[in-house]
């Protein structure tokens, strides 16, 4: 059974980097360009993990995280926050909201894979012949 991962970032480039990182794995990727889209996709798809950017238009990541945590169907989904800000106050605020981990941009694909694999099982795709 593939792992379902939802990547929410207003940067298409970041979403592509995230998706590319999971290509070798048995993962189904979903995407959203802001918190509002992300919330809709999370509600519909029930992902195993959400990778969530902090700074986005329409609805930012912190607001979306708050809405996830208020929703009894979604609050158990682990969240990794992506942030361009590594300021201690910011990180502490995010941590108090119940995220499982965070990653500071710019990040390397292997850092992301390592953090995700600590939270949800990642299976390598079977080799194709």
C-alpha contacts under 8 A as a table, 3 or more apart, distances in Angstrom:
res1	aa1	res2	aa2	distance
1	X	26	X	7.89
2	X	26	X	5.01
2	X	27	X	4.98
2	X	28	X	6.31
2	X	123	X	7.81
3	X	26	X	6.54
3	X	27	X	4.72
3	X	28	X	6.17
3	X	47	X	7.77
3	X	48	X	6.27
3	X	120	X	7.64
3	X	121	X	7.26
3	X	122	X	6.89
4	X	27	X	5.77
4	X	28	X	4.84
4	X	29	X	6.10
4	X	30	X	7.51
4	X	46	X	7.92
4	X	47	X	4.75
4	X	48	X	5.15
4	X	49	X	6.74
5	X	27	X	6.92
5	X	28	X	6.26
5	X	29	X	5.10
5	X	30	X	6.17
5	X	47	X	5.43
5	X	48	X	5.94
5	X	49	X	5.04
5	X	50	X	5.82
5	X	51	X	7.43
6	X	29	X	5.91
6	X	30	X	4.57
6	X	31	X	5.53
6	X	32	X	7.58
6	X	38	X	7.62
6	X	41	X	7.84
6	X	42	X	7.27
6	X	47	X	6.12
6	X	49	X	6.38
6	X	50	X	4.72
6	X	51	X	6.09
7	X	15	X	6.28
7	X	18	X	7.25
7	X	19	X	8.00
7	X	29	X	7.27
7	X	30	X	6.16
7	X	31	X	4.84
7	X	32	X	6.41
7	X	38	X	7.90
7	X	50	X	6.02
7	X	51	X	4.77
7	X	52	X	6.18
8	X	15	X	7.18
8	X	31	X	5.63
8	X	32	X	4.59
8	X	33	X	5.69
8	X	34	X	6.16
8	X	35	X	7.01
8	X	38	X	5.86
8	X	50	X	7.56
8	X	51	X	6.14
8	X	52	X	4.94
8	X	53	X	6.04
9	X	12	X	7.09
9	X	14	X	6.79
9	X	15	X	6.30
9	X	31	X	7.95
9	X	32	X	6.50
9	X	33	X	5.10
9	X	34	X	6.02
9	X	52	X	6.47
9	X	53	X	5.06
9	X	56	X	6.86
10	X	32	X	7.68
10	X	33	X	4.39
10	X	34	X	5.65
10	X	53	X	7.74
10	X	56	X	5.59
10	X	57	X	7.27
11	X	14	X	5.32
11	X	15	X	6.51
11	X	33	X	7.18
12	X	15	X	5.05
12	X	16	X	6.16
12	X	33	X	7.58
13	X	16	X	5.05
13	X	17	X	6.22
14	X	17	X	5.03
14	X	18	X	6.15
15	X	18	X	5.11
15	X	19	X	6.11
15	X	31	X	7.21
16	X	19	X	5.07
16	X	20	X	5.95
17	X	20	X	5.08
17	X	21	X	6.21
17	X	109	X	7.20
18	X	21	X	5.21
18	X	22	X	6.79
18	X	109	X	6.96
18	X	112	X	7.85
19	X	22	X	5.39
19	X	23	X	6.52
19	X	29	X	6.61
20	X	23	X	5.20
21	X	24	X	7.46
21	X	109	X	5.26
21	X	110	X	7.33
21	X	112	X	7.81
21	X	113	X	6.94
22	X	25	X	5.37
22	X	26	X	7.88
22	X	27	X	6.60
22	X	113	X	7.32
23	X	26	X	7.69
23	X	27	X	7.49
24	X	124	X	5.83
24	X	125	X	5.81
25	X	122	X	6.28
25	X	123	X	5.46
25	X	124	X	4.24
25	X	125	X	4.90
26	X	122	X	6.89
26	X	123	X	5.48
26	X	124	X	5.83
26	X	125	X	4.96
27	X	122	X	7.53
27	X	123	X	7.98
30	X	41	X	7.46
31	X	38	X	7.02
31	X	41	X	7.64
32	X	35	X	7.28
32	X	37	X	5.07
32	X	38	X	4.66
32	X	41	X	7.22
33	X	37	X	6.36
33	X	38	X	7.11
33	X	56	X	7.91
34	X	37	X	5.48
34	X	38	X	6.04
34	X	56	X	5.76
34	X	57	X	6.31
34	X	58	X	6.33
34	X	59	X	5.90
34	X	60	X	6.69
34	X	61	X	7.69
35	X	38	X	4.83
35	X	39	X	5.94
35	X	56	X	7.38
35	X	58	X	7.05
35	X	59	X	4.61
35	X	60	X	5.56
35	X	61	X	5.80
35	X	63	X	7.47
35	X	64	X	5.15
36	X	39	X	5.25
36	X	40	X	6.44
36	X	58	X	6.88
36	X	59	X	5.67
36	X	64	X	7.20
37	X	40	X	5.17
37	X	41	X	6.25
38	X	41	X	5.13
38	X	42	X	5.98
38	X	64	X	7.88
39	X	42	X	5.03
39	X	43	X	6.08
39	X	64	X	6.79
39	X	68	X	7.37
40	X	43	X	5.21
40	X	44	X	6.26
41	X	44	X	5.08
41	X	45	X	5.78
41	X	46	X	7.74
42	X	45	X	5.32
42	X	46	X	5.12
42	X	47	X	6.16
42	X	74	X	7.44
43	X	46	X	5.81
43	X	74	X	7.14
46	X	74	X	7.24
46	X	77	X	7.94
47	X	50	X	6.81
47	X	77	X	7.15
48	X	77	X	6.12
48	X	78	X	7.18
48	X	120	X	7.15
49	X	77	X	5.79
49	X	78	X	5.16
49	X	79	X	5.94
49	X	80	X	7.77
49	X	120	X	7.29
50	X	77	X	7.10
50	X	78	X	6.37
50	X	79	X	4.75
50	X	80	X	6.26
51	X	79	X	5.88
51	X	80	X	4.86
51	X	81	X	5.86
51	X	82	X	6.85
52	X	61	X	6.04
52	X	79	X	6.84
52	X	80	X	6.13
52	X	81	X	4.73
52	X	82	X	5.68
53	X	56	X	7.02
53	X	60	X	7.67
53	X	61	X	5.50
53	X	81	X	5.72
53	X	82	X	4.51
53	X	83	X	5.91
54	X	60	X	5.84
54	X	61	X	4.16
54	X	62	X	6.00
54	X	81	X	6.65
54	X	82	X	6.20
54	X	83	X	5.46
54	X	84	X	7.99
55	X	60	X	5.40
55	X	61	X	6.27
55	X	83	X	7.32
56	X	59	X	6.36
56	X	60	X	4.70
56	X	61	X	6.81
57	X	60	X	6.16
59	X	63	X	6.39
59	X	64	X	6.61
60	X	63	X	5.48
60	X	64	X	6.29
61	X	64	X	4.97
61	X	65	X	5.94
61	X	81	X	7.85
62	X	65	X	5.00
62	X	66	X	6.24
62	X	94	X	7.30
63	X	66	X	5.11
63	X	67	X	6.38
64	X	67	X	5.03
64	X	68	X	6.14
65	X	68	X	5.00
65	X	69	X	6.19
65	X	97	X	7.52
66	X	69	X	5.20
66	X	70	X	6.31
66	X	97	X	7.28
67	X	70	X	5.08
67	X	71	X	6.40
68	X	71	X	5.29
68	X	74	X	5.54
68	X	75	X	5.26
69	X	72	X	7.33
69	X	74	X	6.84
69	X	75	X	4.28
69	X	76	X	7.75
70	X	75	X	6.60
71	X	74	X	5.34
71	X	75	X	5.64
72	X	75	X	5.58
72	X	76	X	7.82
73	X	76	X	7.37
74	X	77	X	5.70
75	X	78	X	7.99
78	X	99	X	6.65
78	X	100	X	5.90
78	X	119	X	7.53
79	X	99	X	5.09
79	X	100	X	5.62
79	X	101	X	7.01
80	X	99	X	6.02
80	X	100	X	5.78
80	X	101	X	4.81
80	X	102	X	5.02
80	X	103	X	7.22
80	X	116	X	7.90
81	X	94	X	7.89
81	X	99	X	6.97
81	X	101	X	6.53
81	X	102	X	4.49
81	X	103	X	6.23
82	X	102	X	5.80
82	X	103	X	4.95
82	X	104	X	5.85
82	X	105	X	6.63
83	X	86	X	7.02
83	X	102	X	7.39
83	X	103	X	6.35
83	X	104	X	4.97
83	X	105	X	5.80
84	X	104	X	5.49
84	X	105	X	4.76
84	X	106	X	7.22
85	X	90	X	7.24
85	X	104	X	6.71
85	X	105	X	7.76
86	X	90	X	7.04
86	X	91	X	6.56
86	X	104	X	6.17
87	X	90	X	5.38
87	X	91	X	6.31
88	X	91	X	5.13
88	X	92	X	6.06
89	X	92	X	5.13
89	X	93	X	6.11
90	X	93	X	5.16
90	X	94	X	6.28
91	X	94	X	5.18
91	X	95	X	6.07
91	X	102	X	7.94
92	X	95	X	4.96
92	X	96	X	6.12
93	X	96	X	5.27
93	X	97	X	6.58
94	X	97	X	5.22
94	X	98	X	7.05
94	X	99	X	6.53
95	X	98	X	5.49
95	X	99	X	5.49
95	X	100	X	7.60
95	X	101	X	7.68
96	X	99	X	7.55
99	X	102	X	7.44
100	X	119	X	7.87
101	X	115	X	7.29
103	X	107	X	6.93
103	X	112	X	7.36
104	X	107	X	6.25
107	X	111	X	6.78
107	X	112	X	7.38
108	X	111	X	5.33
108	X	112	X	6.68
109	X	112	X	5.19
109	X	113	X	6.23
110	X	113	X	4.98
110	X	114	X	5.99
111	X	114	X	5.18
111	X	115	X	6.29
112	X	115	X	5.24
112	X	116	X	6.11
113	X	116	X	5.12
113	X	117	X	5.92
114	X	117	X	5.20
114	X	118	X	6.49
115	X	118	X	5.40
115	X	119	X	7.00
116	X	119	X	5.32
116	X	120	X	6.11
116	X	122	X	8.00
117	X	120	X	5.33
117	X	121	X	5.70
117	X	122	X	5.79
118	X	121	X	7.56
